[in-house]
């Protein structure tokens, strides 16, 4: 499998375009921050994020059915399941794209760019969705699997200040009710109108901040091996409940930044 390696300072990022253009590895000072494995790392969620109820969504009068890869729902988009094209690969920056195709019913293009800061202290992420014709609802986001423990220091601690939490029903979909944020463990979507701002701290090892101008983030920490902090352009099932349309004159764009510093 072909990979693209970006380096700056003591940071090393490896992207696997053939495996859904996921970040396969992020190493800082030789320490791996992401869970390893073909399904892990950090994958793009596009053209939708999280679960779609029963895999169905409407665009005007048209009803579309997505494969039920998380029965009874569809989950996390289709972009992670297809090879992407490498557009540019430089020392600190890589750009990739792919053409939307079946089972997604609309033509368009998705672009993803990663860039390490010159000092190796941060990573900038960009994703864009364009239509090649008809307008359609879409979402974009990232699903990183940060290791719970880096092999030294303590287990990761999560800190964030959300304005609300989407109440989660028994079907794991938002009920439409916003509630005060509850203590974890979480597999939940939170609202941050001022922008996503979540801090992961591995005591005695590293602090990493995930920030984005989008107001939605899913936090998942129910596994022993890893935790997930997922900035995205809308809540789960958002194609149905809060559609954001990609039009010929207005693409869907999302940016995020991971910034880290060593502790101790």
KOLPAPA-805361 format. One record per residue (C-alpha): residue number from 1; residue in three letters; x, z, y. Coordinates in pm, 1 decimal, decimal comma, always signed. Each point is the difference from the previous one (the first is absolute). Layout:
BEGIN
<doti resi="NUM" resn="ALA" xx="X" zz="Z" yy="Y"/>
...
//
This chain:
BEGIN
<doti resi="1" resn="UNK" xx="+0,0" zz="+0,0" yy="+0,0"/>
<doti resi="2" resn="UNK" xx="+134,3" zz="-96,1" yy="+341,5"/>
<doti resi="3" resn="UNK" xx="+32,5" zz="+280,2" yy="+254,6"/>
<doti resi="4" resn="UNK" xx="+94,6" zz="+18,9" yy="+367,0"/>
<doti resi="5" resn="UNK" xx="+231,9" zz="+278,4" yy="+111,5"/>
<doti resi="6" resn="UNK" xx="+14,4" zz="+123,2" yy="+360,4"/>
<doti resi="7" resn="UNK" xx="+262,1" zz="+247,3" yy="+123,5"/>
<doti resi="8" resn="UNK" xx="+75,4" zz="+193,3" yy="+319,0"/>
<doti resi="9" resn="UNK" xx="+205,7" zz="+315,9" yy="+40,8"/>
<doti resi="10" resn="UNK" xx="-41,6" zz="+197,5" yy="-321,6"/>
<doti resi="11" resn="UNK" xx="-347,0" zz="-145,1" yy="-71,9"/>
<doti resi="12" resn="UNK" xx="-67,7" zz="-263,4" yy="-264,2"/>
<doti resi="13" resn="UNK" xx="-337,9" zz="-170,4" yy="-49,6"/>
<doti resi="14" resn="UNK" xx="-80,6" zz="-224,2" yy="-296,9"/>
<doti resi="15" resn="UNK" xx="-304,5" zz="-230,0" yy="+7,3"/>
<doti resi="16" resn="UNK" xx="-137,9" zz="-180,7" yy="-306,2"/>
<doti resi="17" resn="UNK" xx="-186,2" zz="-311,9" yy="+125,0"/>
<doti resi="18" resn="UNK" xx="-87,0" zz="-106,9" yy="-355,4"/>
<doti resi="19" resn="UNK" xx="-168,1" zz="+335,3" yy="-68,3"/>
<doti resi="20" resn="UNK" xx="-260,6" zz="-2,4" yy="+274,4"/>
<doti resi="21" resn="UNK" xx="+261,1" zz="+26,4" yy="+275,9"/>
<doti resi="22" resn="UNK" xx="+24,4" zz="+372,3" yy="-51,2"/>
<doti resi="23" resn="UNK" xx="+282,3" zz="+218,0" yy="+123,2"/>
<doti resi="24" resn="UNK" xx="+168,4" zz="+70,9" yy="-329,7"/>
<doti resi="25" resn="UNK" xx="+246,7" zz="+256,3" yy="+132,7"/>
<doti resi="26" resn="UNK" xx="+93,3" zz="+189,9" yy="+315,2"/>
<doti resi="27" resn="UNK" xx="+324,6" zz="+192,5" yy="-19,4"/>
<doti resi="28" resn="UNK" xx="+135,1" zz="+218,0" yy="+279,6"/>
<doti resi="29" resn="UNK" xx="+353,3" zz="+129,1" yy="-46,2"/>
<doti resi="30" resn="UNK" xx="-25,4" zz="-101,3" yy="-364,1"/>
<doti resi="31" resn="UNK" xx="-321,7" zz="+199,1" yy="-58,6"/>
<doti resi="32" resn="UNK" xx="-303,6" zz="-191,4" yy="-124,9"/>
<doti resi="33" resn="UNK" xx="-320,7" zz="+82,5" yy="+191,6"/>
<doti resi="34" resn="UNK" xx="-253,9" zz="-205,5" yy="-199,9"/>
<doti resi="35" resn="UNK" xx="-131,4" zz="+37,3" yy="-351,4"/>
<doti resi="36" resn="UNK" xx="+152,5" zz="-265,5" yy="-219,8"/>
<doti resi="37" resn="UNK" xx="-189,0" zz="-238,6" yy="-228,4"/>
<doti resi="38" resn="UNK" xx="-170,5" zz="-337,4" yy="+14,1"/>
<doti resi="39" resn="UNK" xx="-328,2" zz="+151,3" yy="+130,9"/>
<doti resi="40" resn="UNK" xx="+155,2" zz="+234,4" yy="+253,4"/>
<doti resi="41" resn="UNK" xx="+243,3" zz="-23,2" yy="+292,5"/>
<doti resi="42" resn="UNK" xx="-215,6" zz="-100,4" yy="+298,4"/>
<doti resi="43" resn="UNK" xx="-246,8" zz="-285,8" yy="-42,5"/>
<doti resi="44" resn="UNK" xx="-215,5" zz="-186,2" yy="+253,6"/>
<doti resi="45" resn="UNK" xx="-375,2" zz="+54,9" yy="-8,4"/>
<doti resi="46" resn="UNK" xx="-148,6" zz="-330,8" yy="+112,4"/>
<doti resi="47" resn="UNK" xx="-250,4" zz="-157,5" yy="+58,5"/>
<doti resi="48" resn="UNK" xx="-173,9" zz="+334,5" yy="-57,2"/>
<doti resi="49" resn="UNK" xx="+102,5" zz="+363,9" yy="-37,8"/>
<doti resi="50" resn="UNK" xx="-117,4" zz="+259,7" yy="-246,6"/>
<doti resi="51" resn="UNK" xx="-318,9" zz="-49,4" yy="-195,8"/>
<doti resi="52" resn="UNK" xx="-279,6" zz="-250,8" yy="+62,2"/>
<doti resi="53" resn="UNK" xx="-330,7" zz="+126,2" yy="-137,6"/>
<doti resi="54" resn="UNK" xx="-72,7" zz="-184,2" yy="-325,0"/>
<doti resi="55" resn="UNK" xx="+254,9" zz="-260,4" yy="+113,6"/>
<doti resi="56" resn="UNK" xx="-253,1" zz="-171,0" yy="+228,6"/>
<doti resi="57" resn="UNK" xx="+2,1" zz="-81,1" yy="+369,8"/>
<doti resi="58" resn="UNK" xx="-202,5" zz="-223,9" yy="+228,8"/>
<doti resi="59" resn="UNK" xx="+101,9" zz="-244,5" yy="+269,1"/>
<doti resi="60" resn="UNK" xx="-318,0" zz="-101,7" yy="+176,6"/>
<doti resi="61" resn="UNK" xx="-233,0" zz="-129,7" yy="-269,2"/>
<doti resi="62" resn="UNK" xx="+271,9" zz="-39,6" yy="-261,9"/>
<doti resi="63" resn="UNK" xx="+51,8" zz="+267,9" yy="-266,2"/>
<doti resi="64" resn="UNK" xx="+344,4" zz="+7,8" yy="-163,3"/>
<doti resi="65" resn="UNK" xx="+116,9" zz="+170,9" yy="-319,0"/>
<doti resi="66" resn="UNK" xx="+355,8" zz="+126,7" yy="-43,3"/>
<doti resi="67" resn="UNK" xx="+149,1" zz="+85,3" yy="-342,3"/>
<doti resi="68" resn="UNK" xx="-75,7" zz="+358,3" yy="-102,5"/>
<doti resi="69" resn="UNK" xx="+357,8" zz="+120,9" yy="-42,0"/>
<doti resi="70" resn="UNK" xx="-108,1" zz="+362,6" yy="+57,0"/>
<doti resi="71" resn="UNK" xx="-341,0" zz="-2,2" yy="-178,0"/>
<doti resi="72" resn="UNK" xx="-264,0" zz="+10,3" yy="+129,7"/>
<doti resi="73" resn="UNK" xx="+181,6" zz="-99,6" yy="+318,5"/>
<doti resi="74" resn="UNK" xx="+263,1" zz="-245,1" yy="+124,2"/>
<doti resi="75" resn="UNK" xx="+304,3" zz="+168,3" yy="+149,2"/>
<doti resi="76" resn="UNK" xx="+301,4" zz="-58,6" yy="+229,0"/>
<doti resi="77" resn="UNK" xx="-34,9" zz="-373,4" yy="+60,0"/>
<doti resi="78" resn="UNK" xx="+155,8" zz="-296,9" yy="-174,1"/>
<doti resi="79" resn="UNK" xx="+329,5" zz="-42,6" yy="+188,8"/>
<doti resi="80" resn="UNK" xx="+191,0" zz="+238,9" yy="-226,1"/>
<doti resi="81" resn="UNK" xx="-75,4" zz="-222,1" yy="-300,9"/>
<doti resi="82" resn="UNK" xx="+147,0" zz="-329,2" yy="+123,5"/>
<doti resi="83" resn="UNK" xx="+349,3" zz="-130,1" yy="+82,3"/>
<doti resi="84" resn="UNK" xx="+87,4" zz="-32,3" yy="+368,8"/>
<doti resi="85" resn="UNK" xx="+231,0" zz="-254,1" yy="+163,4"/>
<doti resi="86" resn="UNK" xx="+316,9" zz="+115,8" yy="+173,1"/>
<doti resi="87" resn="UNK" xx="-13,2" zz="-143,3" yy="+353,1"/>
<doti resi="88" resn="UNK" xx="+315,3" zz="+166,0" yy="+135,8"/>
<doti resi="89" resn="UNK" xx="+254,0" zz="+249,0" yy="-133,0"/>
<doti resi="90" resn="UNK" xx="+259,3" zz="+142,5" yy="+235,6"/>
<doti resi="91" resn="UNK" xx="+216,0" zz="+311,5" yy="-22,1"/>
<doti resi="92" resn="UNK" xx="-260,7" zz="+237,2" yy="+142,6"/>
<doti resi="93" resn="UNK" xx="-317,7" zz="-210,0" yy="+1,9"/>
<doti resi="94" resn="UNK" xx="-209,7" zz="-186,0" yy="-254,8"/>
<doti resi="95" resn="UNK" xx="-318,4" zz="-203,7" yy="+44,4"/>
<doti resi="96" resn="UNK" xx="-235,3" zz="-116,7" yy="-275,6"/>
<doti resi="97" resn="UNK" xx="-336,9" zz="-172,5" yy="-36,2"/>
<doti resi="98" resn="UNK" xx="-254,4" zz="-135,0" yy="-247,9"/>
<doti resi="99" resn="UNK" xx="-310,0" zz="-215,8" yy="+11,9"/>
<doti resi="100" resn="UNK" xx="-325,7" zz="+178,4" yy="-78,1"/>
<doti resi="101" resn="UNK" xx="-136,4" zz="-130,4" yy="-327,8"/>
<doti resi="102" resn="UNK" xx="-243,1" zz="+83,6" yy="-282,5"/>
<doti resi="103" resn="UNK" xx="-161,4" zz="+240,4" yy="-51,6"/>
<doti resi="104" resn="UNK" xx="-15,1" zz="+38,6" yy="+380,4"/>
<doti resi="105" resn="UNK" xx="-264,7" zz="-250,2" yy="+113,1"/>
<doti resi="106" resn="UNK" xx="+150,2" zz="-100,1" yy="+337,5"/>
<doti resi="107" resn="UNK" xx="+304,5" zz="-203,4" yy="+95,8"/>
<doti resi="108" resn="UNK" xx="+266,4" zz="+158,1" yy="+214,6"/>
<doti resi="109" resn="UNK" xx="+350,2" zz="+140,9" yy="+12,8"/>
<doti resi="110" resn="UNK" xx="+146,8" zz="+348,9" yy="-15,6"/>
<doti resi="111" resn="UNK" xx="+337,0" zz="+82,9" yy="+156,4"/>
<doti resi="112" resn="UNK" xx="+207,0" zz="+311,8" yy="-52,6"/>
<doti resi="113" resn="UNK" xx="+320,8" zz="+97,4" yy="+182,1"/>
<doti resi="114" resn="UNK" xx="+239,7" zz="+291,4" yy="-50,0"/>
<doti resi="115" resn="UNK" xx="+279,6" zz="+93,6" yy="+240,2"/>
<doti resi="116" resn="UNK" xx="+249,1" zz="+287,0" yy="-15,9"/>
<doti resi="117" resn="UNK" xx="+115,1" zz="+147,5" yy="+330,0"/>
<doti resi="118" resn="UNK" xx="+360,8" zz="-73,9" yy="+87,2"/>
<doti resi="119" resn="UNK" xx="+99,1" zz="+364,5" yy="-59,6"/>
<doti resi="120" resn="UNK" xx="-179,5" zz="+10,1" yy="-335,8"/>
<doti resi="121" resn="UNK" xx="-232,1" zz="+277,6" yy="+116,6"/>
<doti resi="122" resn="UNK" xx="-335,3" zz="-175,2" yy="-20,6"/>
<doti resi="123" resn="UNK" xx="-196,4" zz="-285,8" yy="-153,0"/>
<doti resi="124" resn="UNK" xx="-251,9" zz="-216,4" yy="+186,7"/>
<doti resi="125" resn="UNK" xx="-277,1" zz="-163,3" yy="-204,5"/>
<doti resi="126" resn="UNK" xx="-231,8" zz="-283,6" yy="+107,1"/>
<doti resi="127" resn="UNK" xx="-285,7" zz="-174,8" yy="-179,3"/>
<doti resi="128" resn="UNK" xx="-220,0" zz="-279,5" yy="+129,6"/>
<doti resi="129" resn="UNK" xx="-301,3" zz="-183,0" yy="-146,0"/>
<doti resi="130" resn="UNK" xx="-102,2" zz="-343,0" yy="+132,2"/>
<doti resi="131" resn="UNK" xx="-285,5" zz="-228,8" yy="-97,0"/>
<doti resi="132" resn="UNK" xx="+44,5" zz="-369,0" yy="-76,5"/>
<doti resi="133" resn="UNK" xx="-364,2" zz="-71,1" yy="+78,1"/>
<doti resi="134" resn="UNK" xx="-302,0" zz="+229,6" yy="-31,5"/>
<doti resi="135" resn="UNK" xx="-5,0" zz="+349,3" yy="+143,6"/>
<doti resi="136" resn="UNK" xx="-5,6" zz="+282,1" yy="-253,9"/>
<doti resi="137" resn="UNK" xx="+15,9" zz="+380,9" yy="-15,6"/>
<doti resi="138" resn="UNK" xx="+336,4" zz="+142,7" yy="-105,3"/>
<doti resi="139" resn="UNK" xx="+215,5" zz="+309,4" yy="-3,4"/>
<doti resi="140" resn="UNK" xx="+373,5" zz="+60,7" yy="-18,7"/>
<doti resi="141" resn="UNK" xx="+207,0" zz="+305,3" yy="-85,0"/>
<doti resi="142" resn="UNK" xx="+298,1" zz="+137,4" yy="-190,6"/>
<doti resi="143" resn="UNK" xx="+0,1" zz="+221,3" yy="-307,3"/>
<doti resi="144" resn="UNK" xx="+336,2" zz="+179,5" yy="-27,3"/>
<doti resi="145" resn="UNK" xx="+77,1" zz="+231,5" yy="-291,3"/>
<doti resi="146" resn="UNK" xx="+235,7" zz="+258,9" yy="+149,3"/>
<doti resi="147" resn="UNK" xx="+177,0" zz="+215,9" yy="-256,4"/>
<doti resi="148" resn="UNK" xx="-125,6" zz="+357,6" yy="-8,8"/>
<doti resi="149" resn="UNK" xx="+354,4" zz="+124,2" yy="-55,3"/>
<doti resi="150" resn="UNK" xx="+321,1" zz="-179,4" yy="+96,2"/>
<doti resi="151" resn="UNK" xx="+211,0" zz="+177,1" yy="-261,0"/>
<doti resi="152" resn="UNK" xx="+126,5" zz="+261,8" yy="+244,5"/>
<doti resi="153" resn="UNK" xx="-180,4" zz="+233,8" yy="+237,4"/>
<doti resi="154" resn="UNK" xx="-366,5" zz="+87,3" yy="-44,8"/>
<doti resi="155" resn="UNK" xx="-315,4" zz="-199,3" yy="-69,7"/>
<doti resi="156" resn="UNK" xx="-136,2" zz="-207,5" yy="+285,7"/>
<doti resi="157" resn="UNK" xx="-233,4" zz="+160,1" yy="+253,3"/>
<doti resi="158" resn="UNK" xx="-260,0" zz="-203,8" yy="+191,0"/>
<doti resi="159" resn="UNK" xx="-101,0" zz="+73,8" yy="+358,5"/>
<doti resi="160" resn="UNK" xx="-256,8" zz="-184,9" yy="+213,0"/>
<doti resi="161" resn="UNK" xx="-278,5" zz="+70,5" yy="+248,0"/>
<doti resi="162" resn="UNK" xx="-304,9" zz="-216,5" yy="-67,7"/>
<doti resi="163" resn="UNK" xx="-312,9" zz="-1,5" yy="+212,5"/>
<doti resi="164" resn="UNK" xx="-221,8" zz="-48,3" yy="-302,6"/>
<doti resi="165" resn="UNK" xx="-8,0" zz="-60,9" yy="-373,2"/>
<doti resi="166" resn="UNK" xx="-224,7" zz="-256,1" yy="-163,8"/>
<doti resi="167" resn="UNK" xx="-222,1" zz="+193,0" yy="-239,4"/>
<doti resi="168" resn="UNK" xx="+71,2" zz="-131,1" yy="-350,2"/>
<doti resi="169" resn="UNK" xx="-283,3" zz="-48,8" yy="-244,7"/>
<doti resi="170" resn="UNK" xx="+8,9" zz="+37,8" yy="-377,1"/>
<doti resi="171" resn="UNK" xx="+71,1" zz="-373,7" yy="-19,5"/>
<doti resi="172" resn="UNK" xx="+318,9" zz="+51,5" yy="+208,7"/>
<doti resi="173" resn="UNK" xx="-149,0" zz="-200,4" yy="+288,9"/>
<doti resi="174" resn="UNK" xx="-65,5" zz="+138,4" yy="+349,2"/>
<doti resi="175" resn="UNK" xx="-360,0" zz="+115,6" yy="+35,8"/>
<doti resi="176" resn="UNK" xx="-9,1" zz="-101,1" yy="+367,3"/>
<doti resi="177" resn="UNK" xx="+12,8" zz="+362,8" yy="+114,7"/>
<doti resi="178" resn="UNK" xx="+297,5" zz="+130,2" yy="+197,9"/>
<doti resi="179" resn="UNK" xx="+98,2" zz="+359,1" yy="-68,4"/>
<doti resi="180" resn="UNK" xx="+266,2" zz="+243,5" yy="+120,0"/>
<doti resi="181" resn="UNK" xx="+326,3" zz="-55,7" yy="-191,8"/>
<doti resi="182" resn="UNK" xx="+17,8" zz="+202,6" yy="-320,2"/>
<doti resi="183" resn="UNK" xx="+311,0" zz="+143,4" yy="-166,0"/>
<doti resi="184" resn="UNK" xx="+159,2" zz="-201,9" yy="-280,1"/>
<doti resi="185" resn="UNK" xx="+55,2" zz="-121,8" yy="-258,1"/>
<doti resi="186" resn="UNK" xx="-123,2" zz="-328,9" yy="+144,1"/>
<doti resi="187" resn="UNK" xx="-109,9" zz="-346,1" yy="-97,5"/>
<doti resi="188" resn="UNK" xx="-167,4" zz="-42,0" yy="+335,4"/>
<doti resi="189" resn="UNK" xx="-22,7" zz="-207,1" yy="+315,1"/>
<doti resi="190" resn="UNK" xx="+62,5" zz="+162,1" yy="+338,2"/>
<doti resi="191" resn="UNK" xx="-68,3" zz="-113,5" yy="+353,9"/>
<doti resi="192" resn="UNK" xx="+268,0" zz="+19,9" yy="+271,4"/>
<doti resi="193" resn="UNK" xx="-132,3" zz="-177,5" yy="+311,5"/>
<doti resi="194" resn="UNK" xx="+329,7" zz="+47,7" yy="+185,5"/>
<doti resi="195" resn="UNK" xx="+187,1" zz="-168,8" yy="-284,1"/>
<doti resi="196" resn="UNK" xx="+122,4" zz="+99,9" yy="-342,9"/>
<doti resi="197" resn="UNK" xx="+270,0" zz="+269,2" yy="+12,3"/>
<doti resi="198" resn="UNK" xx="+94,2" zz="+170,5" yy="-327,3"/>
<doti resi="199" resn="UNK" xx="+319,0" zz="+193,4" yy="-70,7"/>
<doti resi="200" resn="UNK" xx="+148,1" zz="+35,6" yy="-348,5"/>
<doti resi="201" resn="UNK" xx="+262,9" zz="+273,2" yy="-30,9"/>
<doti resi="202" resn="UNK" xx="+221,7" zz="+52,8" yy="-301,4"/>
<doti resi="203" resn="UNK" xx="+137,8" zz="+348,7" yy="+82,4"/>
<doti resi="204" resn="UNK" xx="+374,9" zz="+1,2" yy="+25,6"/>
<doti resi="205" resn="UNK" xx="+18,5" zz="-375,9" yy="-51,4"/>
<doti resi="206" resn="UNK" xx="-191,3" zz="-240,2" yy="+227,3"/>
<doti resi="207" resn="UNK" xx="-282,9" zz="-38,0" yy="+248,7"/>
<doti resi="208" resn="UNK" xx="-192,0" zz="-330,3" yy="+20,8"/>
<doti resi="209" resn="UNK" xx="-275,3" zz="-89,0" yy="+246,9"/>
<doti resi="210" resn="UNK" xx="-259,3" zz="-271,6" yy="-66,2"/>
<doti resi="211" resn="UNK" xx="-152,3" zz="-127,0" yy="+324,2"/>
<doti resi="212" resn="UNK" xx="-232,3" zz="-287,9" yy="+84,1"/>
<doti resi="213" resn="UNK" xx="-234,6" zz="-100,3" yy="+279,9"/>
<doti resi="214" resn="UNK" xx="-284,5" zz="-34,3" yy="-250,8"/>
<doti resi="215" resn="UNK" xx="-235,8" zz="+296,7" yy="-27,0"/>
<doti resi="216" resn="UNK" xx="-49,7" zz="+10,4" yy="-376,5"/>
<doti resi="217" resn="UNK" xx="+219,6" zz="+155,4" yy="-265,7"/>
<doti resi="218" resn="UNK" xx="-59,0" zz="+85,0" yy="-364,8"/>
<doti resi="219" resn="UNK" xx="+196,5" zz="+295,3" yy="-135,3"/>
<doti resi="220" resn="UNK" xx="+37,8" zz="+38,1" yy="-376,4"/>
<doti resi="221" resn="UNK" xx="+193,1" zz="+288,4" yy="-155,6"/>
<doti resi="222" resn="UNK" xx="-166,7" zz="+57,9" yy="-336,5"/>
<doti resi="223" resn="UNK" xx="+294,7" zz="-119,2" yy="-212,2"/>
<doti resi="224" resn="UNK" xx="+300,1" zz="+208,5" yy="-101,7"/>
<doti resi="225" resn="UNK" xx="+253,0" zz="-278,0" yy="+63,7"/>
<doti resi="226" resn="UNK" xx="-90,6" zz="-133,0" yy="+344,2"/>
<doti resi="227" resn="UNK" xx="-217,2" zz="+19,2" yy="+311,4"/>
<doti resi="228" resn="UNK" xx="-150,5" zz="-287,3" yy="+199,0"/>
<doti resi="229" resn="UNK" xx="-55,2" zz="-37,6" yy="+375,1"/>
<doti resi="230" resn="UNK" xx="-183,4" zz="-329,3" yy="+57,5"/>
<doti resi="231" resn="UNK" xx="-63,9" zz="-130,0" yy="+354,5"/>
<doti resi="232" resn="UNK" xx="-271,2" zz="-265,1" yy="-8,6"/>
<doti resi="233" resn="UNK" xx="-231,5" zz="-189,7" yy="+233,8"/>
<doti resi="234" resn="UNK" xx="-321,8" zz="+155,0" yy="-128,1"/>
<doti resi="235" resn="UNK" xx="-142,1" zz="+249,2" yy="-249,2"/>
<doti resi="236" resn="UNK" xx="-52,2" zz="-66,6" yy="-370,9"/>
<doti resi="237" resn="UNK" xx="-296,5" zz="-234,6" yy="-52,4"/>
<doti resi="238" resn="UNK" xx="+51,6" zz="-107,3" yy="+360,4"/>
<doti resi="239" resn="UNK" xx="-80,5" zz="-366,1" yy="-75,5"/>
<doti resi="240" resn="UNK" xx="-357,6" zz="+123,5" yy="-39,4"/>
<doti resi="241" resn="UNK" xx="-21,2" zz="+296,7" yy="+237,3"/>
<doti resi="242" resn="UNK" xx="+233,7" zz="-87,3" yy="+288,8"/>
<doti resi="243" resn="UNK" xx="+96,2" zz="-368,3" yy="-27,8"/>
<doti resi="244" resn="UNK" xx="+284,0" zz="-133,2" yy="+214,8"/>
<doti resi="245" resn="UNK" xx="-18,0" zz="-379,2" yy="+19,2"/>
<doti resi="246" resn="UNK" xx="+293,4" zz="-238,1" yy="-10,8"/>
<doti resi="247" resn="UNK" xx="-87,9" zz="-299,8" yy="+216,0"/>
<doti resi="248" resn="UNK" xx="+182,9" zz="-320,5" yy="+94,5"/>
<doti resi="249" resn="UNK" xx="+94,4" zz="+157,2" yy="+334,1"/>
<doti resi="250" resn="UNK" xx="+48,9" zz="+362,9" yy="-108,6"/>
<doti resi="251" resn="UNK" xx="+213,8" zz="+87,0" yy="-302,9"/>
<doti resi="252" resn="UNK" xx="+8,5" zz="+347,6" yy="-152,6"/>
<doti resi="253" resn="UNK" xx="+329,1" zz="+174,9" yy="+73,0"/>
<doti resi="254" resn="UNK" xx="+140,7" zz="+338,4" yy="-101,2"/>
<doti resi="255" resn="UNK" xx="+327,5" zz="+171,4" yy="+82,2"/>
<doti resi="256" resn="UNK" xx="+151,5" zz="+325,6" yy="-121,3"/>
<doti resi="257" resn="UNK" xx="+329,2" zz="+183,7" yy="+30,7"/>
<doti resi="258" resn="UNK" xx="+179,1" zz="+233,8" yy="-236,2"/>
<doti resi="259" resn="UNK" xx="+257,1" zz="+217,4" yy="+178,1"/>
<doti resi="260" resn="UNK" xx="+225,8" zz="+242,5" yy="-182,4"/>
<doti resi="261" resn="UNK" xx="+267,5" zz="+261,5" yy="+61,0"/>
<doti resi="262" resn="UNK" xx="+204,6" zz="+214,2" yy="-231,2"/>
<doti resi="263" resn="UNK" xx="-51,6" zz="+376,2" yy="-9,8"/>
<doti resi="264" resn="UNK" xx="+270,5" zz="+260,0" yy="-49,6"/>
//
